[in-house]
């Protein structure tokens, strides 16, 4: 609604050059953003110019005079246009362009009385996009679509009885924020903004009740959310940048599951473990294996899409990370079975062995958790900072292994407990190596894996 036409061509030029000449991913993405805004502004200006002939059209004036003051007709028109083009933003942009060109100011009718019902209809029509996207999707995805069109349909129906007074509110707000009485474009834009802000303010305090209503409308058994991928969506394959970020989220989630497994298994080794705890950890291992398979399959299918060299490298890196994280889960399972052996055979670890296991495991946990967070944030510097702990893990493992062999030769420690202790050290040391590999994925140093 602002006079931004003068910025369109410069933004297109700057954005295009930044995208073509930029070397880093963030620079290229910034160029795409700037280019997109330039094209958007240019498109709005072209639409505005295309609407000027309507102002002098007797047919269009008669059409608005006959039907424009009917809010139901305007609502249905907004629904129809938006359902066809599947973009409420485009419909709103068309109405704004009509307001800016003066095409709505004909027939002696208040322009907002014509525009507002179309805007309300556009908010309903855009639900078609969510509905189509939810076909064949999971239950949570279908509930999101239901929530979307319930929000917009209920909102439009709530506003319709106040359609006579709503334009006055819009003009008051628009005037208070600096637009003139004749700036129809800004008023149309504010009518759209106020509708959504008011509806959000009404619904936000009622979120819990709204959730219950959505679940009532779209019933079904809740899926085992942890086992199924939460972020992988084949619908975004045509936008590899978004798809790869979804993979990053899923790999991070998988990493956190294995971290929890690792902490639990080490706790079992130095404490007690019941049947339910063992079952829970084995269930987590099954989840990790399932996620690894799903992510690898998703990346394989994504690799068939046109990717930039950088995106291809990220795809390979994520495959490495998935493999290493799955193996960390296997090591956590190994440690759990060591705990089972210790408990079933009533083997005890001495105080020094317990202390040393606590020390090295704390370092491994700190390293692995830090690298998972660096992966989530795509922060190479943070990953490198935690990768430095690998040297400490290797040093502790070597030192504790040497101490233990000395104690064993002096007859200070139990041989059976010693075997379990040494196996646990080996598994933790290997986890450190695998966590370091995940760190190389974050830093982009795949050749060092």
C-alpha positions as CSV (number, residue, x, y, z in Angstrom):
1,X,0.0,0.0,0.0
2,X,3.0,2.3,0.2
3,X,4.5,4.1,-2.9
4,X,7.4,1.7,-3.3
5,X,7.5,1.5,-7.1
6,X,10.7,3.6,-7.2
7,X,12.5,0.9,-5.2
8,X,11.5,-2.0,-7.4
9,X,14.1,-1.9,-10.2
10,X,17.0,-1.1,-7.9
11,X,16.1,-3.9,-5.6
12,X,15.7,-6.3,-8.5
13,X,19.2,-5.3,-9.8
14,X,20.9,-5.5,-6.4
15,X,19.2,-8.8,-5.5
16,X,20.0,-10.4,-8.8
17,X,23.7,-9.4,-8.7
18,X,24.0,-10.5,-5.0
19,X,22.5,-13.9,-5.8
20,X,24.7,-14.4,-8.9
21,X,28.0,-13.1,-7.5
22,X,27.6,-14.2,-3.9
23,X,29.9,-17.0,-2.7
24,X,28.4,-17.8,0.7
25,X,25.0,-19.4,1.2
26,X,23.7,-16.6,3.4
27,X,24.7,-13.9,0.9
28,X,22.9,-15.8,-1.9
29,X,19.7,-16.2,0.2
30,X,19.8,-12.5,1.1
31,X,20.0,-11.7,-2.6
32,X,17.0,-13.9,-3.2
33,X,15.1,-12.0,-0.5
34,X,16.0,-8.6,-2.0
35,X,15.2,-9.8,-5.5
36,X,11.8,-11.1,-4.3
37,X,10.9,-7.8,-2.7
38,X,11.8,-6.0,-5.9
39,X,9.6,-8.3,-8.0
40,X,6.8,-8.0,-5.5
41,X,6.9,-4.2,-5.7
42,X,7.1,-4.2,-9.5
43,X,4.2,-6.6,-9.7
44,X,2.1,-4.4,-7.4
45,X,2.9,-1.3,-9.6
46,X,1.9,-3.2,-12.8
47,X,-1.3,-4.4,-11.2
48,X,-2.1,-0.8,-10.1
49,X,-1.5,0.4,-13.6
50,X,-3.8,-2.3,-15.0
51,X,-6.6,-1.2,-12.7
52,X,-6.8,2.4,-13.9
53,X,-9.0,1.6,-17.0
54,X,-11.6,0.2,-14.7
55,X,-12.1,3.6,-13.2
56,X,-13.4,4.9,-16.5
57,X,-15.4,1.7,-17.3
58,X,-19.1,2.3,-17.3
59,X,-19.7,-1.5,-17.1
60,X,-17.5,-1.9,-14.1
61,X,-19.1,1.1,-12.4
62,X,-22.6,-0.4,-13.0
63,X,-21.4,-3.8,-11.7
64,X,-20.0,-2.2,-8.5
65,X,-23.2,-0.1,-8.0
66,X,-25.4,-3.2,-8.4
67,X,-23.4,-5.7,-6.3
68,X,-20.6,-3.9,-4.5
69,X,-22.7,-2.9,-1.5
70,X,-23.8,-6.6,-0.9
71,X,-21.4,-8.0,1.7
72,X,-22.4,-11.6,1.0
73,X,-21.6,-11.2,-2.7
74,X,-18.2,-9.6,-1.8
75,X,-17.5,-12.4,0.6
76,X,-18.3,-15.1,-2.0
77,X,-16.2,-13.2,-4.6
78,X,-13.2,-13.1,-2.3
79,X,-13.6,-16.9,-1.6
80,X,-13.8,-17.7,-5.3
81,X,-10.8,-15.6,-6.4
82,X,-8.6,-16.9,-3.6
83,X,-9.7,-20.5,-4.1
84,X,-8.7,-20.3,-7.8
85,X,-5.3,-18.5,-7.3
86,X,-4.7,-20.1,-3.9
87,X,-3.2,-16.9,-2.4
88,X,-5.0,-14.5,-0.1
89,X,-2.0,-12.2,-0.4
90,X,-2.5,-12.0,-4.2
91,X,-6.2,-11.3,-3.7
92,X,-5.5,-8.6,-1.1
93,X,-2.9,-7.2,-3.4
94,X,-5.4,-6.9,-6.2
95,X,-7.9,-5.1,-4.0
96,X,-5.2,-2.8,-2.7
97,X,-4.2,-2.0,-6.3
98,X,-7.8,-1.3,-7.2
99,X,-8.0,1.1,-4.2
100,X,-4.8,2.8,-5.2
101,X,-5.9,3.3,-8.8
102,X,-9.3,4.7,-7.7
103,X,-11.2,1.8,-9.3
104,X,-13.2,1.2,-6.0
105,X,-14.2,4.9,-5.7
106,X,-17.0,4.7,-8.2
107,X,-20.8,4.5,-8.0
108,X,-21.0,6.6,-4.9
109,X,-20.4,3.6,-2.7
110,X,-17.9,3.6,0.3
111,X,-14.8,1.9,-1.2
112,X,-14.2,0.0,2.1
113,X,-17.8,-1.4,2.0
114,X,-16.7,-3.0,-1.3
115,X,-13.2,-4.0,-0.2
116,X,-13.7,-5.4,3.3
117,X,-16.1,-8.3,2.4
118,X,-13.7,-9.4,-0.4
119,X,-10.8,-9.3,2.1
120,X,-12.9,-11.5,4.5
121,X,-13.6,-13.9,1.7
122,X,-9.9,-14.1,0.8
123,X,-9.2,-15.2,4.3
124,X,-11.6,-18.1,3.9
125,X,-10.5,-18.9,0.3
126,X,-6.9,-19.3,1.3
127,X,-7.9,-22.3,3.4
128,X,-8.1,-24.3,0.2
129,X,-4.3,-24.3,0.1
130,X,-4.1,-25.8,3.6
131,X,-6.8,-28.3,2.8
132,X,-5.0,-29.5,-0.4
133,X,-1.7,-29.7,1.5
134,X,-3.3,-31.9,4.2
135,X,-4.6,-34.5,1.8
136,X,-2.7,-37.8,2.6
137,X,-0.8,-36.1,5.5
138,X,-0.5,-37.2,9.1
139,X,-3.3,-36.6,11.7
140,X,-1.4,-33.6,13.3
141,X,-1.0,-32.1,9.8
142,X,-4.7,-32.5,9.0
143,X,-5.6,-30.9,12.4
144,X,-3.4,-27.9,11.5
145,X,-5.4,-27.5,8.3
146,X,-8.7,-27.8,10.3
147,X,-7.5,-25.2,12.8
148,X,-6.5,-22.9,9.9
149,X,-9.9,-22.9,8.2
150,X,-11.9,-22.8,11.4
151,X,-9.9,-19.7,12.5
152,X,-10.6,-17.9,9.2
153,X,-14.2,-19.1,8.6
154,X,-15.3,-18.3,12.2
155,X,-13.5,-15.0,12.0
156,X,-15.2,-13.9,8.8
157,X,-18.6,-14.9,10.2
158,X,-18.0,-13.0,13.4
159,X,-17.1,-9.8,11.4
160,X,-20.0,-9.9,9.0
161,X,-22.6,-8.6,11.4
162,X,-20.3,-5.6,12.1
163,X,-19.5,-4.9,8.4
164,X,-21.5,-1.6,8.6
165,X,-19.2,-0.2,11.4
166,X,-15.9,-1.9,10.6
167,X,-14.9,0.6,7.9
168,X,-15.2,3.4,10.4
169,X,-12.8,1.6,12.7
170,X,-10.4,1.0,9.9
171,X,-10.4,4.7,8.9
172,X,-9.9,5.8,12.5
173,X,-6.9,3.5,12.9
174,X,-5.4,4.3,9.5
175,X,-5.8,8.0,10.1
176,X,-4.2,7.8,13.5
177,X,-1.2,6.1,11.9
178,X,-0.6,8.8,9.3
179,X,-2.6,8.0,6.2
180,X,-5.0,10.5,4.6
181,X,-8.7,10.2,4.2
182,X,-8.3,9.5,0.5
183,X,-5.6,6.8,0.9
184,X,-7.9,3.9,0.1
185,X,-4.9,1.5,-0.5
186,X,-3.6,2.0,3.1
187,X,-7.2,1.6,4.5
188,X,-7.7,-1.7,2.6
189,X,-4.3,-2.9,3.9
190,X,-5.3,-1.9,7.5
191,X,-8.7,-3.7,7.1
192,X,-6.8,-6.9,6.4
193,X,-4.3,-6.4,9.3
194,X,-6.9,-5.4,11.9
195,X,-9.0,-8.5,11.0
196,X,-6.1,-10.9,11.7
197,X,-4.8,-9.0,14.8
198,X,-8.3,-8.8,16.4
199,X,-9.0,-12.5,15.7
200,X,-5.6,-13.5,17.1
201,X,-6.3,-11.4,20.3
202,X,-9.7,-13.1,20.7
203,X,-8.4,-16.7,20.1
204,X,-5.1,-16.6,21.9
205,X,-6.6,-16.7,25.4
206,X,-8.9,-19.5,24.2
207,X,-6.2,-21.6,22.7
208,X,-6.8,-24.7,25.0
209,X,-10.5,-24.7,24.2
210,X,-9.8,-24.2,20.5
211,X,-7.4,-27.2,20.5
212,X,-10.2,-29.3,22.1
213,X,-12.6,-28.2,19.4
214,X,-10.2,-29.0,16.6
215,X,-9.6,-32.5,18.0
216,X,-13.4,-32.9,18.3
217,X,-13.9,-31.9,14.7
218,X,-10.9,-34.0,13.4
219,X,-10.9,-37.0,15.6
220,X,-8.4,-39.9,15.5
221,X,-5.8,-41.7,17.6
222,X,-2.7,-39.8,18.3
223,X,0.4,-41.2,16.5
224,X,3.6,-42.2,18.2
225,X,5.1,-38.8,17.5
226,X,8.6,-39.8,18.5
227,X,8.9,-42.7,16.2
228,X,7.6,-40.9,13.1
229,X,9.6,-38.0,11.5
230,X,8.1,-34.7,12.6
231,X,9.7,-32.4,10.1
232,X,10.3,-34.3,6.8
233,X,7.8,-33.3,4.2
234,X,8.0,-34.5,0.5
235,X,5.9,-31.4,-0.5
236,X,9.0,-29.1,0.0
237,X,11.3,-31.1,-2.3
238,X,11.0,-28.4,-4.9
239,X,12.6,-26.0,-2.4
240,X,15.8,-27.9,-1.4
241,X,16.9,-25.1,1.0
242,X,13.7,-25.6,3.1
243,X,13.9,-29.4,2.8
244,X,17.5,-29.4,4.1
245,X,16.5,-27.3,7.0
246,X,13.8,-29.7,7.8
247,X,16.4,-32.5,7.7
248,X,18.6,-30.5,10.1
249,X,15.7,-30.4,12.6
250,X,15.1,-34.1,12.3
251,X,18.8,-35.0,12.6
252,X,19.0,-32.8,15.7
253,X,16.0,-34.5,17.2
254,X,17.6,-37.9,16.5
255,X,20.8,-36.7,18.2
256,X,18.9,-35.6,21.3
257,X,17.3,-39.1,21.6
258,X,20.7,-40.8,21.4
259,X,22.0,-38.3,24.0
260,X,19.2,-39.2,26.4
261,X,20.0,-42.9,25.7
262,X,23.6,-42.4,26.5
263,X,22.9,-40.6,29.8
264,X,20.5,-43.3,30.8
265,X,22.8,-46.2,30.0
266,X,25.8,-44.7,31.9
267,X,23.4,-44.2,34.8
268,X,22.4,-47.9,34.7
269,X,26.0,-48.9,34.7
270,X,26.8,-47.1,38.0
271,X,23.4,-47.6,39.6
272,X,20.3,-49.9,39.4
273,X,18.2,-50.7,36.3
274,X,14.7,-52.2,36.3
275,X,12.9,-54.1,33.5
276,X,10.9,-51.0,32.4
277,X,14.0,-48.9,32.1
278,X,15.7,-51.4,29.8
279,X,12.5,-51.6,27.7
280,X,12.4,-47.8,27.4
281,X,16.0,-47.6,26.2
282,X,15.4,-50.4,23.7
283,X,12.3,-48.5,22.4
284,X,14.5,-45.4,22.0
285,X,17.0,-47.5,20.0
286,X,14.2,-48.7,17.8
287,X,13.1,-45.0,17.3
288,X,16.6,-44.0,16.3
289,X,16.9,-46.8,13.8
290,X,13.5,-45.9,12.3
291,X,14.4,-42.2,12.1
292,X,17.8,-43.0,10.5
293,X,16.0,-45.0,7.8
294,X,13.4,-42.3,7.2
295,X,16.0,-39.5,7.0
296,X,18.3,-41.5,4.7
297,X,15.4,-42.3,2.4
298,X,14.3,-38.6,2.4
299,X,17.8,-37.4,1.5
300,X,18.1,-40.0,-1.3
301,X,14.9,-38.7,-2.8
302,X,16.0,-35.1,-2.3
303,X,19.3,-35.8,-4.1
304,X,17.3,-36.5,-7.2
305,X,16.1,-32.9,-7.3
306,X,18.2,-30.1,-8.9
307,X,20.7,-29.0,-6.1
308,X,23.4,-26.5,-5.9
309,X,26.9,-27.9,-5.2
310,X,26.6,-26.5,-1.6
311,X,23.2,-28.3,-1.2
312,X,24.6,-31.5,-2.5
313,X,27.5,-31.3,0.0
314,X,25.0,-30.7,2.8
315,X,23.0,-33.7,1.7
316,X,26.1,-35.9,1.9
317,X,27.0,-34.3,5.3
318,X,23.6,-35.1,6.8
319,X,23.9,-38.7,5.6
320,X,27.2,-39.0,7.4
321,X,25.7,-37.4,10.5
322,X,22.7,-39.8,10.5
323,X,25.1,-42.7,10.3
324,X,27.3,-41.5,13.1
325,X,24.4,-40.6,15.4
326,X,22.8,-44.1,14.8
327,X,26.1,-45.7,15.8
328,X,26.2,-43.5,19.0
329,X,22.8,-45.1,19.8
330,X,24.4,-48.5,19.3
331,X,27.1,-47.6,21.7
332,X,24.5,-46.5,24.3
333,X,22.8,-49.8,23.8
334,X,26.2,-51.6,24.3
335,X,26.7,-49.8,27.6
336,X,23.2,-50.7,28.7
337,X,24.0,-54.4,28.1
338,X,27.2,-54.0,30.1
339,X,24.9,-52.7,32.9
340,X,22.7,-55.7,32.5
341,X,25.6,-58.1,32.8
342,X,27.0,-56.3,35.8
343,X,23.6,-56.4,37.6
344,X,22.6,-60.0,36.6
345,X,26.0,-61.4,37.7
346,X,26.2,-59.1,40.8
347,X,29.5,-57.6,39.7
348,X,30.5,-54.4,41.5
349,X,32.6,-51.5,40.4
350,X,34.9,-50.0,42.9
351,X,34.8,-46.3,43.9
352,X,37.6,-45.2,41.7
353,X,36.1,-46.9,38.6
354,X,32.8,-45.2,39.3
355,X,34.5,-41.8,39.7
356,X,36.4,-42.3,36.5
357,X,33.3,-43.3,34.6
358,X,31.5,-40.3,35.9
359,X,34.4,-38.0,34.8
360,X,34.8,-39.2,31.3
361,X,31.0,-39.6,30.7
362,X,30.5,-36.0,31.8
363,X,33.0,-34.8,29.2
364,X,31.4,-36.9,26.5
365,X,28.0,-35.6,27.4
366,X,29.2,-32.0,27.3
367,X,30.9,-32.5,23.9
368,X,28.1,-34.4,22.3
369,X,25.3,-32.0,23.6
370,X,27.3,-29.0,22.5
371,X,27.8,-30.4,19.0
372,X,24.1,-31.2,18.6
373,X,23.2,-27.6,19.6
374,X,25.8,-26.4,17.0
375,X,24.2,-28.6,14.4
376,X,20.8,-27.2,15.2
377,X,22.0,-23.6,14.9
378,X,24.4,-24.4,12.0
379,X,27.2,-22.8,14.0
380,X,30.7,-24.0,12.9
381,X,32.5,-22.0,15.6
382,X,30.5,-23.5,18.4
383,X,31.0,-27.0,16.9
384,X,34.8,-26.4,16.8
385,X,34.8,-25.3,20.4
386,X,33.2,-28.6,21.5
387,X,35.3,-30.7,19.1
388,X,38.3,-29.7,21.2
389,X,37.0,-31.8,24.0
390,X,37.7,-35.0,21.9
391,X,41.4,-34.7,22.9
392,X,40.4,-34.6,26.6
393,X,38.1,-37.7,26.1
394,X,41.0,-39.6,24.5
395,X,43.4,-38.5,27.2
396,X,41.1,-39.5,30.0
397,X,40.4,-42.9,28.4
398,X,44.1,-43.6,28.0
399,X,44.9,-42.5,31.6
400,X,42.0,-44.5,33.1
401,X,42.8,-47.6,31.1
402,X,46.5,-47.4,32.2
403,X,45.5,-46.9,35.9
404,X,43.1,-49.8,35.7
405,X,45.7,-52.2,34.2
406,X,48.1,-51.2,37.0
407,X,45.4,-51.9,39.6
408,X,44.6,-55.2,38.0
409,X,48.2,-56.3,38.0
410,X,48.4,-55.3,41.7
411,X,45.2,-57.2,42.5
412,X,43.4,-54.1,43.7
413,X,40.3,-54.4,41.5
414,X,38.0,-57.3,40.4
415,X,38.7,-58.8,37.1
416,X,35.1,-59.2,36.0
417,X,34.3,-55.6,37.0
418,X,37.5,-54.6,35.2
419,X,36.3,-56.1,31.9
420,X,33.0,-54.1,32.1
421,X,34.9,-50.9,33.1
422,X,37.3,-51.2,30.1
423,X,34.4,-52.0,27.7
424,X,32.5,-48.9,28.9
425,X,35.6,-46.8,28.4
426,X,36.0,-48.0,24.9
427,X,32.4,-47.3,24.1
428,X,32.5,-43.8,25.5
429,X,35.8,-43.0,23.7
430,X,34.2,-44.2,20.5
431,X,31.2,-41.9,21.1
432,X,33.6,-39.0,21.4
433,X,35.1,-39.9,18.0
434,X,31.6,-40.1,16.4
435,X,30.5,-36.9,18.0
436,X,33.6,-35.3,16.5
437,X,32.5,-36.6,13.1
438,X,29.1,-34.9,13.5
439,X,31.1,-31.7,14.3
440,X,32.9,-32.0,11.0
441,X,29.5,-32.0,9.3
442,X,28.6,-28.7,11.0
443,X,32.0,-27.2,10.0
444,X,31.7,-28.5,6.4
445,X,35.0,-30.5,6.8
446,X,33.6,-33.8,5.4
447,X,37.0,-34.9,4.2
448,X,38.1,-35.2,7.8
449,X,35.4,-37.7,8.7
